[in-house]
């Protein structure tokens, strides 16, 4: 909006009313004056015309036109300032007389033919005025007689009007001048005071609070002056108070800044201390990891080696328990290290190609033991449309799955654990993998759900997160690092469903070995499975392999299928088995065997003895649940592959002609790696520290060196650098073997001269793959190992119960004597078994002890270590007073072994070739 100065406002408001009033009044008076002049002229014309009309009428009646003309001329002369011409017209418009011949009388317009029309009225004619006056004054008769026309002059009227307008303009101008003079007076009266007020306000704005006492005589302006003075006084007071407060606050702030500086120094010291403590913690965790992994390496490694030897059932169970406990402790160590990495923000994700189904099936097998101990149904369902060859971090994927599924098993007392896996394709190269784990446990209460992923340690044993509390938090971080999300749905007493997603890439090359499902296409299969989820998961596999499946969920349905008389290629029985249900499963096998060429079992147990008992019933194979697709496919296809190939068993090749040096200061670890390598290479040497290894490297050439890192005298890094600089093995592959499994360790060791990095605990596969990569000659050894494995598989299951080397040794190296003693034992077993059953039924401990003692004595000279060890254990327990009821598991195991050995007939023994 345009701003107007005060003087212009004063001038505007002073002039505008005066100008409008003056113009209005002047116009009004000018109009009235013009109308008055017009009326005066009309009256004067009438005063002239009427006497003329009266006189002319008389003269015209007498016919005296000369008198009429004289009369007109006389009247014209007397009124010459007003008149220009006087004309007498006849009724027909003929000019009878005219006072001014200069005007052409015929040009005047005729009056209207109406009574009294235009009489005494002024009519405009060529910048002048005309008026008509008839000689007859009767108003009711039309003007048809003679009439007089007066031609009046109009100039003097106009002159008088212009003169009057000039007077009005002069008056208006005088009024405007007076208004201007008055407005200037007012402006000069107000403007100085306003200027002083403006200046005072500017001074106040600038912080100069000076009071002024000037008065203008105008009340309002003086009040404004007084208000400004009060404002200046208040602002001055406020400024002083504010300045005082600022000084006080500045003083306080300075004191606070000094305190803050002291605190910053303290915080800096604390931060440095925290960083140092965090570094020390990381070093401590790394060292503790190494110290814990070192003995665990020996425990796990030698447990694996022992499990490969001939063991009794109890010994196998004990070693399995040791292995599980060691693996659990190793898992806890890994969780602690992962938690430390999460805190430092260096959790690594290493994508690599892998087979999704093989990975998930192998992981589920690890969970099966805990699920079977609680009699839970554990099932994995992988959608058929889910791609198998992916690129992601398989280790992290399994870590998340194991954490969640392990919790589900831990906190579920009865029911089932169902793992479902599906995929959503984003494009040709990327997909989202969906995994859900549903359990029928007690669920999670609402007050605990918000804290589920916070990694707390619960003090209540019934809490869903009791334990270390790190698993779910680590899983959440891992899933987020792999581009996914994690969540759950749960209600107390209704179970829980945990789910997570990860982003994967598709691998267009097949990673897994192809399944031999071509031979199964079109085969008929009878499938019996009471458990719903297990049935659905296995059916999906069987249908995808092209099998024609007849499914039975109950024994009634199975009996109906058998009654139809159809003969099936394959019979598959899935059962949840317990010790007291073995006979029921054996009965099922015997029931469907006549209708099936081959019979297979899927049972929820990992016990070798129970599975041996199942095989003894006539089944072709006994596999554990949940269904492992690769193992099931090879088991079902094996008879058809054997029929198709009928190839001879390959001959075992010698070990690889390699010379290997192992270096480790821990005796157990050194012994383990030497034991593993003995099966793969011919020449093996060892050193207990880096200095000893370097000394040997200067004297002998090795094909490969396995070097521990943390050792006394000289550590592995210095030893590696010494060997690279001056020895006979400057180009020999050196493999670092350490339990220091932290992020970046592999890259660090490779940069220091090592060729590869192996993390403890070691196993034979890790060593095998390493030798394959760095030593070409090991390929021959690999073929040898596979050939030996293939040669052992077709052997009879009885070899697992009979140790021919021990039997031959007991017989003094005489094969025929060993065979005869074994035949005597086998012949006596049915009678022994009947006596044992009778003693157990009668609850006669004495009679049972005698029979066990006799059986133990018979086994001492025959190579049946499993039977001998079990008989020895039972004899010791009975002598110590243990009741028959307490020995029920061992007695059941004894019955299984005796039943398996009793089925070895004479033909089998005659065909047996004992090793010389």
ChimeraX attribute file (.defattr): number of C-alpha atoms within 10 A of each C-alpha:
attribute: neighborCount
match mode: 1-to-1
recipient: residues
	/A:1	3
	/A:2	3
	/A:3	5
	/A:4	8
	/A:5	7
	/A:6	13
	/A:7	16
	/A:8	13
	/A:9	13
	/A:10	16
	/A:11	18
	/A:12	14
	/A:13	13
	/A:14	20
	/A:15	20
	/A:16	13
	/A:17	13
	/A:18	19
	/A:19	16
	/A:20	12
	/A:21	14
	/A:22	20
	/A:23	16
	/A:24	13
	/A:25	14
	/A:26	21
	/A:27	15
	/A:28	11
	/A:29	14
	/A:30	20
	/A:31	14
	/A:32	12
	/A:33	16
	/A:34	18
	/A:35	13
	/A:36	12
	/A:37	16
	/A:38	15
	/A:39	14
	/A:40	13
	/A:41	19
	/A:42	18
	/A:43	15
	/A:44	14
	/A:45	24
	/A:46	20
	/A:47	12
	/A:48	17
	/A:49	25
	/A:50	18
	/A:51	12
	/A:52	20
	/A:53	22
	/A:54	14
	/A:55	15
	/A:56	24
	/A:57	18
	/A:58	14
	/A:59	17
	/A:60	17
	/A:61	9
	/A:62	10
	/A:63	11
	/A:64	12
	/A:65	15
	/A:66	12
	/A:67	16
	/A:68	23
	/A:69	20
	/A:70	14
	/A:71	17
	/A:72	25
	/A:73	20
	/A:74	13
	/A:75	19
	/A:76	21
	/A:77	14
	/A:78	12
	/A:79	15
	/A:80	14
	/A:81	11
	/A:82	20
	/A:83	22
	/A:84	20
	/A:85	25
	/A:86	27
	/A:87	25
	/A:88	28
	/A:89	22
	/A:90	16
	/A:91	13
	/A:92	10
	/A:93	18
	/A:94	12
	/A:95	17
	/A:96	16
	/A:97	22
	/A:98	23
	/A:99	22
	/A:100	17
	/A:101	11
	/A:102	9
	/A:103	15
	/A:104	11
	/A:105	20
	/A:106	12
	/A:107	7
	/A:108	14
	/A:109	12
	/A:110	13
	/A:111	19
	/A:112	12
	/A:113	12
	/A:114	13
	/A:115	15
	/A:116	20
	/A:117	16
	/A:118	18
	/A:119	21
	/A:120	22
	/A:121	16
	/A:122	22
	/A:123	14
	/A:124	12
	/A:125	13
	/A:126	7
	/A:127	8
	/A:128	14
	/A:129	19
	/A:130	25
	/A:131	22
	/A:132	25
	/A:133	27
	/A:134	28
	/A:135	25
	/A:136	17
	/A:137	15
	/A:138	11
	/A:139	12
	/A:140	9
	/A:141	13
	/A:142	15
	/A:143	24
	/A:144	18
	/A:145	14
	/A:146	22
	/A:147	26
	/A:148	26
	/A:149	24
	/A:150	25
	/A:151	25
	/A:152	25
	/A:153	18
	/A:154	20
	/A:155	12
	/A:156	12
	/A:157	16
	/A:158	12
	/A:159	11
	/A:160	14
	/A:161	18
	/A:162	14
	/A:163	13
	/A:164	18
	/A:165	19
	/A:166	14
	/A:167	14
	/A:168	19
	/A:169	16
	/A:170	13
	/A:171	15
	/A:172	21
	/A:173	16
	/A:174	13
	/A:175	17
	/A:176	19
	/A:177	14
	/A:178	15
	/A:179	21
	/A:180	18
	/A:181	14
	/A:182	16
	/A:183	21
	/A:184	17
	/A:185	11
	/A:186	15
	/A:187	17
	/A:188	12
	/A:189	14
	/A:190	17
	/A:191	13
	/A:192	12
	/A:193	19
	/A:194	16
	/A:195	11
	/A:196	14
	/A:197	20
	/A:198	12
	/A:199	12
	/A:200	21
	/A:201	20
	/A:202	13
	/A:203	14
	/A:204	20
	/A:205	12
	/A:206	9
	/A:207	13
	/A:208	14
	/A:209	22
	/A:210	14
	/A:211	16
	/A:212	13
	/A:213	9
	/A:214	12
	/A:215	13
	/A:216	15
	/A:217	11
	/A:218	11
	/A:219	10
	/A:220	10
	/A:221	16
	/A:222	17
	/A:223	12
	/A:224	13
	/A:225	24
	/A:226	17
	/A:227	12
	/A:228	20
	/A:229	21
	/A:230	14
	/A:231	16
	/A:232	22
	/A:233	16
	/A:234	13
	/A:235	18
	/A:236	17
	/A:237	13
	/A:238	12
	/A:239	13
	/A:240	12
	/A:241	12
	/A:242	13
	/A:243	12
	/A:244	12
	/A:245	12
	/A:246	13
	/A:247	12
	/A:248	12
	/A:249	12
	/A:250	12
	/A:251	12
	/A:252	12
	/A:253	14
	/A:254	12
	/A:255	12
	/A:256	12
	/A:257	13
	/A:258	12
	/A:259	12
	/A:260	14
	/A:261	12
	/A:262	12
	/A:263	13
	/A:264	14
	/A:265	12
	/A:266	12
	/A:267	14
	/A:268	12
	/A:269	12
	/A:270	13
	/A:271	13
	/A:272	12
	/A:273	12
	/A:274	14
	/A:275	12
	/A:276	12
	/A:277	13
	/A:278	15
	/A:279	12
	/A:280	12
	/A:281	14
	/A:282	17
	/A:283	14
	/A:284	13
	/A:285	19
	/A:286	18
	/A:287	16
	/A:288	16
	/A:289	21
	/A:290	21
	/A:291	15
	/A:292	18
	/A:293	25
	/A:294	19
	/A:295	19
	/A:296	23
	/A:297	24
	/A:298	22
	/A:299	19
	/A:300	25
	/A:301	24
	/A:302	22
	/A:303	19
	/A:304	16
	/A:305	14
	/A:306	15
	/A:307	15
	/A:308	10
	/A:309	10
	/A:310	17
	/A:311	17
	/A:312	18
	/A:313	20
	/A:314	16
	/A:315	16
	/A:316	19
	/A:317	16
	/A:318	13
	/A:319	19
	/A:320	16
	/A:321	13
	/A:322	15
	/A:323	20
	/A:324	16
	/A:325	13
	/A:326	19
	/A:327	16
	/A:328	12
	/A:329	15
	/A:330	19
	/A:331	13
	/A:332	15
	/A:333	17
	/A:334	16
	/A:335	18
	/A:336	18
	/A:337	21
	/A:338	21
	/A:339	19
	/A:340	19
	/A:341	17
	/A:342	16
	/A:343	11
	/A:344	11
	/A:345	9
	/A:346	13
	/A:347	18
	/A:348	16
	/A:349	14
	/A:350	11
	/A:351	16
	/A:352	13
	/A:353	19
	/A:354	20
	/A:355	18
	/A:356	22
	/A:357	21
	/A:358	17
	/A:359	16
	/A:360	21
	/A:361	20
	/A:362	15
	/A:363	15
	/A:364	23
	/A:365	18
	/A:366	13
	/A:367	16
	/A:368	22
	/A:369	19
	/A:370	16
	/A:371	25
	/A:372	21
	/A:373	11
	/A:374	14
	/A:375	18
	/A:376	21
	/A:377	23
	/A:378	27
	/A:379	26
	/A:380	25
	/A:381	24
	/A:382	22
	/A:383	14
	/A:384	13
	/A:385	9
	/A:386	17
	/A:387	20
	/A:388	20
	/A:389	19
	/A:390	25
	/A:391	21
	/A:392	22
	/A:393	20
	/A:394	20
	/A:395	14
	/A:396	19
	/A:397	20
	/A:398	16
	/A:399	19
	/A:400	22
	/A:401	23
	/A:402	19
	/A:403	16
	/A:404	22
	/A:405	24
	/A:406	18
	/A:407	18
	/A:408	27
	/A:409	24
	/A:410	16
	/A:411	20
	/A:412	21
	/A:413	16
	/A:414	16
	/A:415	15
	/A:416	23
	/A:417	25
	/A:418	22
	/A:419	22
	/A:420	17
	/A:421	22
	/A:422	17
	/A:423	20
	/A:424	14
	/A:425	15
	/A:426	12
	/A:427	9
	/A:428	9
	/A:429	13
	/A:430	16
	/A:431	19
	/A:432	17
	/A:433	20
	/A:434	19
	/A:435	20
	/A:436	23
	/A:437	21
	/A:438	22
	/A:439	29
	/A:440	21
	/A:441	25
	/A:442	21
	/A:443	22
	/A:444	21
	/A:445	14
	/A:446	11
	/A:447	8
	/A:448	11
	/A:449	16
	/A:450	9
	/A:451	11
	/A:452	17
	/A:453	19
	/A:454	13
	/A:455	17
	/A:456	16
	/A:457	13
	/A:458	14
	/A:459	10
	/A:460	10
	/A:461	9
	/A:462	10
	/A:463	16
	/A:464	22
	/A:465	26
	/A:466	16
	/A:467	16
	/A:468	14
	/A:469	18
	/A:470	20
	/A:471	24
	/A:472	21
	/A:473	19
	/A:474	24
	/A:475	23
	/A:476	19
	/A:477	18
	/A:478	25
	/A:479	20
	/A:480	16
	/A:481	16
	/A:482	20
	/A:483	12
	/A:484	18
	/A:485	18
	/A:486	20
	/A:487	13
	/A:488	15
	/A:489	13
	/A:490	19
	/A:491	15
	/A:492	12
	/A:493	12
	/A:494	12
	/A:495	19
	/A:496	22
	/A:497	21
	/A:498	19
	/A:499	20
	/A:500	22
	/A:501	22
	/A:502	22
	/A:503	21
	/A:504	22
	/A:505	21
	/A:506	19
	/A:507	19
	/A:508	14
	/A:509	9
	/A:510	13
	/A:511	15
	/A:512	16
	/A:513	9
	/A:514	8
	/A:515	14
	/A:516	18
	/A:517	17
	/A:518	11
	/A:519	17
	/A:520	21
	/A:521	15
	/A:522	13
	/A:523	14
	/A:524	19
	/A:525	23
	/A:526	25
	/A:527	21
	/A:528	24
	/A:529	23
	/A:530	15
	/A:531	15
	/A:532	12
	/A:533	18
	/A:534	23
	/A:535	19
	/A:536	14
	/A:537	19
	/A:538	22
	/A:539	18
	/A:540	14
	/A:541	20
	/A:542	20
	/A:543	12
	/A:544	12
	/A:545	19
	/A:546	16
	/A:547	21
	/A:548	17
	/A:549	19
	/A:550	15
	/A:551	17
	/A:552	19
	/A:553	15
	/A:554	12
	/A:555	13
	/A:556	10
	/A:557	13
	/A:558	20
	/A:559	13
	/A:560	11
	/A:561	17
	/A:562	18
	/A:563	10
	/A:564	8
	/A:565	9
	/A:566	12
	/A:567	17
	/A:568	22
	/A:569	18
	/A:570	22
	/A:571	26
	/A:572	23
	/A:573	21
	/A:574	26
	/A:575	21
	/A:576	18
	/A:577	18
	/A:578	16
	/A:579	11
	/A:580	8
	/A:581	12
	/A:582	17
	/A:583	15
	/A:584	13
	/A:585	20
	/A:586	17
	/A:587	13
	/A:588	17
	/A:589	23
	/A:590	15
	/A:591	14
	/A:592	24
	/A:593	19
	/A:594	13
	/A:595	20
	/A:596	20
	/A:597	15
	/A:598	20
	/A:599	26
	/A:600	24
	/A:601	24
	/A:602	23
	/A:603	23
	/A:604	25
	/A:605	24
	/A:606	17
	/A:607	13
	/A:608	13
	/A:609	19
	/A:610	21
	/A:611	22
	/A:612	21
	/A:613	22
	/A:614	24
	/A:615	20
	/A:616	21
	/A:617	20
	/A:618	15
	/A:619	22
	/A:620	17
	/A:621	19
	/A:622	24
	/A:623	19
	/A:624	22
	/A:625	25
	/A:626	24
	/A:627	26
	/A:628	20
	/A:629	17
	/A:630	19
	/A:631	14
	/A:632	22
	/A:633	18
	/A:634	15
	/A:635	17
	/A:636	23
	/A:637	17
	/A:638	14
	/A:639	14
	/A:640	15
	/A:641	16
	/A:642	10
	/A:643	9
	/A:644	10
	/A:645	8
	/A:646	9
	/A:647	9
	/A:648	7
	/A:649	12
	/A:650	13
	/A:651	12
	/A:652	17
	/A:653	15
	/A:654	16
	/A:655	22
	/A:656	21
	/A:657	15
	/A:658	20
	/A:659	16
	/A:660	20
	/A:661	23
	/A:662	24
	/A:663	27
	/A:664	27
	/A:665	18
	/A:666	16
	/A:667	11
	/A:668	18
	/A:669	24
	/A:670	18
	/A:671	17
	/A:672	22
	/A:673	24
	/A:674	20
	/A:675	15
	/A:676	19
	/A:677	20
	/A:678	14
	/A:679	15
	/A:680	24
	/A:681	20
	/A:682	15
	/A:683	16
	/A:684	14
	/A:685	14
	/A:686	19
	/A:687	18
	/A:688	20
	/A:689	24
	/A:690	28
	/A:691	19
	/A:692	15
	/A:693	25
	/A:694	25
	/A:695	15
	/A:696	20
	/A:697	23
	/A:698	15
	/A:699	11
	/A:700	12
	/A:701	16
	/A:702	21
	/A:703	19
	/A:704	21
	/A:705	24
	/A:706	23
	/A:707	29
	/A:708	26
	/A:709	25
	/A:710	22
	/A:711	18
	/A:712	13
	/A:713	12
	/A:714	17
	/A:715	18
	/A:716	27
	/A:717	20
	/A:718	15
	/A:719	22
	/A:720	23
	/A:721	15
	/A:722	19
	/A:723	24
	/A:724	19
	/A:725	12
	/A:726	12
	/A:727	17
	/A:728	17
	/A:729	22
	/A:730	17
	/A:731	13
	/A:732	18
	/A:733	19
	/A:734	26
	/A:735	23
	/A:736	25
	/A:737	22
	/A:738	25
	/A:739	26
	/A:740	24
	/A:741	19
	/A:742	22
	/A:743	14
	/A:744	10
	/A:745	13
	/A:746	19
	/A:747	12
	/A:748	12
	/A:749	17
	/A:750	15
	/A:751	10
	/A:752	13
	/A:753	17
	/A:754	24
	/A:755	16
	/A:756	17
	/A:757	21
	/A:758	20
	/A:759	17
	/A:760	22
	/A:761	23
	/A:762	21
	/A:763	17
	/A:764	18
	/A:765	10
	/A:766	13
	/A:767	17
	/A:768	19
	/A:769	14
	/A:770	17
	/A:771	24
	/A:772	16
	/A:773	12
	/A:774	17
	/A:775	15
	/A:776	12
	/A:777	17
	/A:778	22
	/A:779	17
	/A:780	17
	/A:781	25
	/A:782	20
	/A:783	17
	/A:784	20
	/A:785	19
	/A:786	14
	/A:787	16
	/A:788	16
	/A:789	12
	/A:790	15
	/A:791	15
	/A:792	12
	/A:793	9
	/A:794	9
	/A:795	10
	/A:796	10
	/A:797	14
	/A:798	15
	/A:799	12
	/A:800	15
	/A:801	21
	/A:802	19
	/A:803	16
	/A:804	18
	/A:805	16
	/A:806	17
	/A:807	26
	/A:808	22
	/A:809	15
	/A:810	17
	/A:811	19
	/A:812	10
	/A:813	15
	/A:814	14
	/A:815	18
	/A:816	12
	/A:817	15
	/A:818	24
	/A:819	21
	/A:820	14
	/A:821	20
	/A:822	20
	/A:823	17
	/A:824	12
	/A:825	19
	/A:826	17
	/A:827	16
	/A:828	13
	/A:829	16
	/A:830	16
	/A:831	10
	/A:832	17
	/A:833	17
	/A:834	11
	/A:835	16
	/A:836	22
	/A:837	15
	/A:838	14
	/A:839	18
	/A:840	17
	/A:841	10
	/A:842	11
	/A:843	14
	/A:844	14
	/A:845	17
	/A:846	12
	/A:847	16
	/A:848	22
	/A:849	20
	/A:850	14
	/A:851	19
	/A:852	23
	/A:853	16
	/A:854	14
	/A:855	20
	/A:856	20
	/A:857	14
	/A:858	17
	/A:859	21
	/A:860	17
	/A:861	18
	/A:862	27
	/A:863	23
	/A:864	24
	/A:865	20
	/A:866	22
	/A:867	24
	/A:868	20
	/A:869	19
	/A:870	22
	/A:871	24
	/A:872	18
	/A:873	15
	/A:874	23
	/A:875	21
	/A:876	15
	/A:877	16
	/A:878	18
	/A:879	12
	/A:880	9
	/A:881	9
	/A:882	14
	/A:883	14
	/A:884	20
	/A:885	10
	/A:886	10
	/A:887	13
	/A:888	13
	/A:889	12
	/A:890	17
	/A:891	19
	/A:892	15
	/A:893	19
	/A:894	21
	/A:895	16
	/A:896	20
	/A:897	22
	/A:898	19
	/A:899	18
	/A:900	20
	/A:901	22
	/A:902	17
	/A:903	14
	/A:904	14
	/A:905	12
	/A:906	12
	/A:907	8
	/A:908	10
	/A:909	14
	/A:910	10
	/A:911	8
	/A:912	10
	/A:913	9
	/A:914	15
	/A:915	9
	/A:916	8
